Amino acid sequence: MRPWRKTAPTHTVPDPSCQCGIYAIDDPCKLDSYLDSSYVGRRALHRVVGRVSLWGTVVECERGWRAAYAYPARLYVPLADPAGAAAEHIAEELGGYGVPVEIVSNTRPRELLGVLAAAEAA
């Protein structure tokens, strides 16, 4: 079996004829579809959201922006289970970015929207 390898795009990123780039939204309430898609096939995903800084080529889209580059400014990890084991591990791994990482005690991803809205207001 050949390992998956990402190839460099043959065009500038983001390109109007492609879906490439890093996506960012302009309103946390638009995270619904992202938070609701917790499974890819049979594999469960632990969703993480945050605030990012975009640079390089940045284009405005219908729901936000698409950029060539991004770096997190703050990350939020929803608590995955009552014991918090998965969230703790994920937060520890994300610590490598050198930005604040907050574990949110809400067990439902949609409840995270309230936390994000409060953080935006502060």
N, C-alpha and C positions, 0 to 999 in steps of 0.2 A: 504494500500500500504506500502510495506516495504522500508525504506530508503536505498539508495545505500551505500555500505560499501566496502572500499578497504581492501582486505585481504593481509596479509604479504606473500611474495613469499616463496615457499618451497625450493628454491635453492639460490645460491649466485647470486648477481646482478652485472654486466650483465652476463647472461648465454648464451653460444653459441646456445643452442637449443630453445631460447626464444627471443622475441623482447623487453624484459624489459630493463630498464635503462633510463638514461637521454641522449638525443642525442645532439651533437654539431657538427657544420659543420666547415670545414677548409677554406671556401671561401664564402663571402656574396653572390656572384653571384649564388650560389646553393640554395638560398632561394626561388627561383621562385615558386616551387610547394607548399611550405608552405604558401607563401603570396597569391597565387591564390586560395587557399581553404578557402574562407572567410565564407562559410556556412557549417553547419552540419545539414542535414535535412532542416528544414525551419528556423532554428535559425541562425541569423547573428553573426559572431565572430569578435571581434576587435583584430587583430594580434599585438603582441608586440615582438620585437626582441632585442637582446643585446649580450654583451660579458659575458661569464661565466668562472668561475674557476671550473675545474673538479678535483675530488680526489677519493680516494678509488680505487677499481679496474677500470681501464680505458683500453678499447680495441679499437684499430684502426679499422675503417670500411671503406667501399668504398668511402663514402663522408665526412668522418670526424671521430668522436669518439662516443663511448657509455660508460657511466660511472655509477658508483654506486651512486655518490653524485655530486651535483653542487650548486654553489651559484652565483648570478649575480654580475658582476663587474660594469656594466653600462647598462641602458635600454633605448630603443628608442620607443616612442609611436607615430605612424603616426596619423595625424589629421583626425578624422573620418568624420567630417562635417564642413561646413564653420564657424559655430558658435563655434566649438571646445569643446562643452559641454562634449561629451563622452571622448575625449582625456584628458581633464582636470581632470575629475573624476578618470579615470584609472591611470593617473600619480600620483594623490594624494594618491590613494590606494597603489601604488607600492613604495611610499616614505617610507613605513615601512621597506623596505629592508636596508635602510641606505646607498644607493648607488646613484650616479647621475642618474636622470631620465630626459630625454630630449624629449619634444614634437616636432615632426618634422612637419613642415608646409605643407609638400607635401600631397596632397589628394589621390594620387594613391600609393598603396603599392609598386609597382615596382620602383618608384622614390626613395624610401627609400634605395635601393641598392647603389645609388650614395652617399648618406649621410654616409652609413656604410663604403664604400670604402674610402672616404675621412678621416673618423675617424681612419681607420686602418693605413693610410699613415702617420698620424700625430704622 
